[in-house]
Amino acid sequence: MSPDPAMTASSPEFAARIARLFVYPVKSCAGIELTEAVLTATGLDLDRAWMVVDEEGTFVSQRELPRMALVRTQLKGSEVVLRAPGMLSLHLAVDEVEGPARVRVWDDELDAYDMGAVASQWFSDFLGRRLRLVRFDPEQRRLSSLKWTGGVEAPNQFADAFPLLVASEASLAGLNERLARAGHAPVGMERFRPNIVLAGVEAHDEDRVDVLRIEADRPVAIRPVKPCARCPIPNIDPQSGEPSPEVLDTLQGYRSDPRVGGAVTFAMNAIVLEGEDAVLRVGQAVTGGWKFD
């Protein structure tokens, strides 16, 4: 019997380092850049642990409410603190909820916890719709697509579909070179909402690597499994909350990806194979072997 490719060591042809780490405690709100983060089975700790939903319990995002980009998050002790223009800060205790809820994220319906009237009013006032804030129920098991994971059961919280998103500095630099040639201003990595940003590789090498092995305090193995097809969110300026088309228009010229039906892609969705509870840090070495179809 041939060995499981998910568990075989990659030849160290791919060599990088972690340049940046991000978590997004509230789905579709601004992220937090960290120097270190704990890896869990569902991605980085507290990533997409909360989500904003409408009156029917369906998630909302920057796709229809671009002002969500202006909601800033901060980890402060045992709290997540949210701030937005013209609003008093909202403090969420990491380990407190107020009641049960039933929610929908894409095609998945699952139990969650409501965060109460104060959080509901805060988001409703800022975004101009009746909304509620919910917390992921850790008893729920929401799996990534087995088609893309090769049968590996990879759980998520409220992320769109996969536990992690991996990008590289070189991929962003390549996009910004093209934007500059077209007379547009450069954009930051925050538009693409990755969790792990790699340095020391060529543009879009993250597309071509099999298993990423990270030199953390215990063995870590992460597998990129699906190119990230981009929705309109990269067009939204995270400083103003205003959309404009140049980012996706530019990507359309060179990142139409046949692996996902010709959609525009940037960065790779990834799953955790090994390393739960490891501490990832900026500067850690990353190695891997190239993927051959």
MOPEZI-V909573 format. One record per residue. N is the residue number from 1. RES is the residue in one letter. PHI is phi in radians with two decimals (none if undefined). OMEGA is omega in whole degrees, 0 to 359 (none if undefined). Layout:
BEGIN
n = {N	N}
res = {RES	RES}
phi = {PHI	PHI}
omega = {OMEGA	OMEGA}
END
This chain:
BEGIN
n = {1	2	3	4	5	6	7	8	9	10	11	12	13	14	15	16	17	18	19	20	21	22	23	24	25	26	27	28	29	30	31	32	33	34	35	36	37	38	39	40	41	42	43	44	45	46	47	48	49	50	51	52	53	54	55	56	57	58	59	60	61	62	63	64	65	66	67	68	69	70	71	72	73	74	75	76	77	78	79	80	81	82	83	84	85	86	87	88	89	90	91	92	93	94	95	96	97	98	99	100	101	102	103	104	105	106	107	108	109	110	111	112	113	114	115	116	117	118	119	120	121	122	123	124	125	126	127	128	129	130	131	132	133	134	135	136	137	138	139	140	141	142	143	144	145	146	147	148	149	150	151	152	153	154	155	156	157	158	159	160	161	162	163	164	165	166	167	168	169	170	171	172	173	174	175	176	177	178	179	180	181	182	183	184	185	186	187	188	189	190	191	192	193	194	195	196	197	198	199	200	201	202	203	204	205	206	207	208	209	210	211	212	213	214	215	216	217	218	219	220	221	222	223	224	225	226	227	228	229	230	231	232	233	234	235	236	237	238	239	240	241	242	243	244	245	246	247	248	249	250	251	252	253	254	255	256	257	258	259	260	261	262	263	264	265	266	267	268	269	270	271	272	273	274	275	276	277	278	279	280	281	282	283	284	285	286	287	288	289	290	291	292	293}
res = {M	S	P	D	P	A	M	T	A	S	S	P	E	F	A	A	R	I	A	R	L	F	V	Y	P	V	K	S	C	A	G	I	E	L	T	E	A	V	L	T	A	T	G	L	D	L	D	R	A	W	M	V	V	D	E	E	G	T	F	V	S	Q	R	E	L	P	R	M	A	L	V	R	T	Q	L	K	G	S	E	V	V	L	R	A	P	G	M	L	S	L	H	L	A	V	D	E	V	E	G	P	A	R	V	R	V	W	D	D	E	L	D	A	Y	D	M	G	A	V	A	S	Q	W	F	S	D	F	L	G	R	R	L	R	L	V	R	F	D	P	E	Q	R	R	L	S	S	L	K	W	T	G	G	V	E	A	P	N	Q	F	A	D	A	F	P	L	L	V	A	S	E	A	S	L	A	G	L	N	E	R	L	A	R	A	G	H	A	P	V	G	M	E	R	F	R	P	N	I	V	L	A	G	V	E	A	H	D	E	D	R	V	D	V	L	R	I	E	A	D	R	P	V	A	I	R	P	V	K	P	C	A	R	C	P	I	P	N	I	D	P	Q	S	G	E	P	S	P	E	V	L	D	T	L	Q	G	Y	R	S	D	P	R	V	G	G	A	V	T	F	A	M	N	A	I	V	L	E	G	E	D	A	V	L	R	V	G	Q	A	V	T	G	G	W	K	F	D}
phi = {none	-1.29	-1.19	-1.13	-1.11	-1.19	-1.97	-1.50	-1.21	-1.47	-1.22	-1.36	-1.49	-1.68	-2.27	-2.54	-2.53	-1.31	-1.67	-2.62	-2.29	-2.36	-2.18	-2.25	-0.97	-1.86	-0.90	1.32	-1.64	-1.05	-1.59	-2.16	-1.55	-2.13	-1.60	-2.65	-2.70	-1.46	-1.56	-2.09	-1.10	-1.71	2.01	-1.29	-0.99	1.27	-1.25	0.89	-1.38	-2.06	-2.66	-1.65	-2.25	-1.50	-1.15	-1.57	1.55	-1.55	-1.11	-2.08	-2.61	-1.09	-1.00	-1.87	-2.27	-1.07	-1.14	-1.04	-1.06	-1.50	-1.41	-1.60	-2.07	-2.52	-1.57	-2.42	1.10	-1.67	-2.18	-1.89	-1.87	-1.92	-2.33	-2.64	-0.96	1.37	-2.06	-1.17	-1.21	-1.93	-1.85	-2.01	-1.27	-1.06	-1.93	-2.20	-2.40	-2.07	3.08	-1.29	-2.61	-2.10	-2.30	-2.25	-2.24	0.95	-1.61	-1.71	-1.88	-2.70	-1.31	-2.58	-2.13	-1.38	-1.67	1.72	-1.19	-1.14	-1.11	-1.05	-1.16	-1.07	-1.21	-1.11	-1.14	-1.30	-1.74	1.32	-2.47	-1.33	-2.37	-2.34	-1.94	-2.20	-2.02	-1.11	-1.59	-1.14	-1.34	-1.37	-2.16	-1.91	-1.70	-1.18	-1.05	-1.14	-1.03	-1.51	-1.49	1.22	1.59	-1.29	-1.42	-2.08	-1.36	-2.19	-1.64	-1.72	-1.04	-0.95	-2.69	-2.44	-1.18	-2.39	-2.22	-2.00	-2.27	-2.38	-1.05	-1.17	-1.10	-1.17	-1.06	-1.10	-1.12	-1.15	-1.08	-1.21	-1.08	-1.09	-1.10	-1.58	1.49	-1.82	-1.30	-1.20	-2.10	-1.68	-1.12	-1.06	-1.12	-1.75	0.99	-1.37	-1.67	-2.15	-1.99	-1.74	-2.10	1.57	-2.21	-1.41	-0.97	1.15	-1.07	-1.05	-1.19	-1.93	-1.64	-1.46	-2.07	-1.58	-1.98	-1.94	-1.45	-1.82	-1.34	-2.68	-1.04	-2.18	-2.32	-2.17	-1.94	-1.19	-2.14	-2.58	-1.04	-1.50	-1.27	-1.59	-1.51	-1.23	-1.02	-1.06	-1.38	-1.57	-1.22	-1.19	-1.50	-1.98	1.31	-1.73	-1.53	-2.64	-1.52	-1.17	-1.16	-1.20	-1.05	-1.21	-1.06	-1.00	-1.26	-2.56	-2.19	-1.28	-1.96	-1.14	-1.16	-2.24	1.22	1.50	-1.15	-1.31	-2.17	-2.76	1.45	-2.17	-1.21	-2.47	-2.13	-1.66	-1.64	-2.77	2.01	-1.00	1.35	-1.21	-1.75	-1.56	-2.35	-1.04	1.75	-1.12	-1.33	-2.26	-2.23	-3.07	-2.01	-1.29	-1.59	-2.11	-1.41}
omega = {180	182	176	182	179	186	179	181	177	174	190	177	179	181	183	171	176	180	183	176	180	166	181	186	179	183	176	170	184	181	178	175	184	172	175	182	178	177	176	178	182	181	178	185	179	178	181	176	178	182	177	182	177	184	178	180	179	183	172	184	177	179	179	181	186	178	175	178	183	178	183	181	178	173	184	184	180	181	163	182	180	177	178	181	178	184	166	181	177	182	179	173	184	188	179	175	184	181	182	177	173	189	176	172	190	184	184	170	184	175	178	178	176	182	170	189	183	178	178	181	180	180	179	180	185	186	172	176	176	187	174	176	181	180	178	176	184	176	179	179	182	189	170	180	179	176	184	181	182	179	177	179	184	183	176	163	182	174	182	188	186	185	188	171	184	177	177	176	182	178	178	179	178	176	182	174	180	176	181	179	179	177	181	177	177	178	180	181	183	178	185	169	176	170	182	177	182	172	175	179	177	180	176	171	178	176	195	182	182	180	176	178	188	180	180	181	172	182	178	176	181	180	168	187	184	173	182	176	191	171	182	187	178	176	184	177	183	178	183	186	182	178	170	196	196	183	181	176	180	178	180	183	182	183	171	196	181	180	180	173	179	177	175	181	175	182	185	169	186	178	181	176	186	173	179	182	173	177	175	182	173	180	180	180	178	177	178	176	182	180	178	181	none}
END
